Amino acid sequence: MSPSDSNQANHGLLCPEAPIQRTQYPYVTGTSVVAIKYKDGILMVSDLGGSYGSTLRYKSVERIKAIGKHSLLGASGEISDFQQLLRDLDQLILYDNMWDDGNALGPKEIHSYLTRVMYNRRNKFDPYWNALVLGGVKNGQKYLGTVNMIGVTFEDNHVTTGFGNHLARPILRDEWREDLTFEEGVKLLEKCMRVLLYRDRSAVNKLQIAKITEEGVTISQPYSLKTFWNYSAFENPTSGAEGSW
């Protein structure tokens, strides 16, 4: 080892002024992602908010991206970690395309890759601070799964992240069915996002809905939901609460 290499190693290991190269704590974060299977494929929705702490600092952060030909990825959590994951996935897709063998990675393979990446980073105590939703269609087979920042993963007919696990999942359990049309699926997702908008302080009324079928990926332009804020519980939320102010 040369003296310069030794100095660099000592600087990195011992010197308190060495720059930190990993995410210590999430700074700019996105909230819930909700996704369902429907008759022809997968539908996914998220809002475009990016919170700096408790401040809704950014209103145009897109958190749903197409991955290759057959997959759609949505993310909650730290935006910079999501951007790094997208760069890693771009390299994975590029490497796969270089084989030029007529095959392409499907959603099951992409989800498997993400579960290994998230669990590996967790074991290094350097996690990506994200909860991910991966959906897609390949050879007529619909696939929908999720993985969180410590590598917990599962597949289901509908998945959510963030506050959606508490507020949207009960709605999906009651109203989802396998033969949903596109219009019915969009209506169901909008219902979930409206509830989240009312109850989640990090949600903003600016959404994108994406769908993926055998024909490909379509991501909508941002739009807003119609809301109603004059419910009596909103006007006087502590009415009837014992010991309230």
NORLINZI-V36075 format. One line per field, one symbol per residue. phi: phi as a letter, one per 20 degrees, with the letter a starting at -180 (. if undefined). psi: psi as a letter, one per 20 degrees, with the letter a starting at -180 (. if undefined). burial: # if it has 24 or more other C-alpha atoms within 12 Angstrom, else .. A space follows every 50 residues. Layout:
BEGIN
phi=???
psi=???
burial=???
END
This chain:
BEGIN
phi=.fgfffffffffedffeffedcfebfddcdefccbcecgdrcdbcbedec eemeeffdcceedccfcmecccccbdnffffffffffffgfffffffffl dndbfefffffffffffffffffelcffecddcccacblmdecbbbbdfd nfbadafbcbcmfgfedefgfffedfbfegfgffffffffffffffffdd feecebdcdccccffpdcdffgbdefccdefffffcfefnefmef
psi=prhhggggghghhhpiipqpjrohqpfoqqbqppqqqagicppqqrakqo pncjpnhqjlopjpqpobhjqppqprbphhhhhghhgghghggggghhhl jiqqprhgggggghhggghghghjkmqpmqpqpoqrppkipqpprqpaij jpqrqripqrrbhhhhhhghghhhiqrhkprgghgggghhgghgghhhio hiqqmorppqqpahiappprqqrqqprojjqhhhhmhjpippjr.
burial=.........................#.####################### #....#..#########################.##..#...#....... ...############.###.#.....############...######### ###############.###.##...#...#.#..##############.# .############...###..#..#....................
END
